[in-house]
Amino acid sequence: MESTLYLDLSTDATRKPIFGQLVAATPEQRRGNIGVVVGDESIPAKAQLHDLADVERAIGTSVASDWTKEEAKQVYRILAHAEAQVHGCDVEQTHFHEVGLGMTVREILGMCCAIEQINPDKVIASKVQVGSGKIECAHGVLDIPAPATAAILERYHILLAEPRLEGELCTPTSAAFIARYVEEYQ
């Protein structure tokens, strides 16, 4: 029997609600594994990891399984490609700001760990709410979705929810996670 994981991204597609849905879908006896990965202080929560190589080295120090580590690296590779596209540089030259915080890396590891614990045959989702308006970040004030988010949404043909609500409701890291795992939108 095929198992399907459904994510409701229609009103908020940021990491926190996605993570909450993943934890809720994880069998109760396996939820502790996710907590161990997210709580692993081998990646300091306030560390600033500047590029893909820094992030991949940090991921390598995690207590997560090899599968989870590789999946988290794949999420960050999607993100690095989008940043490179936006900035017109090579992937190795991308510079992470907010997305390179240690706690963000730990959360992505936790989300990938949840996917491993759930082990779905397929991941489907609602259309994705990206939000609208402006966001202030390291590059100044930008339109929502932020350029890296928009690049991922376009490259991976992620279907968007309408109407667009106010605020940043899909970040570059959540867009990269969605791109990695969601196979179908409803």
Buried (B, 14 or more C-beta within 10 A) or exposed (E): EEEEBBBBBBEBBBBEBBBEBBBEBBEEEBBEBBEBBBEBEEBEBEBEBEBBEBBBEBBEEBBBBEEBBEBBBBBBBBBBBBBBBBBEEEBEEBBBEEBBBBEBBBBBBBBBBBBBBBEBEEBBBBBBBBBBEEBEBEEEEBEBBBBBBBBBBEBBEBBBBEEBBEBBBBBBBBBBBBBBBBEEBE
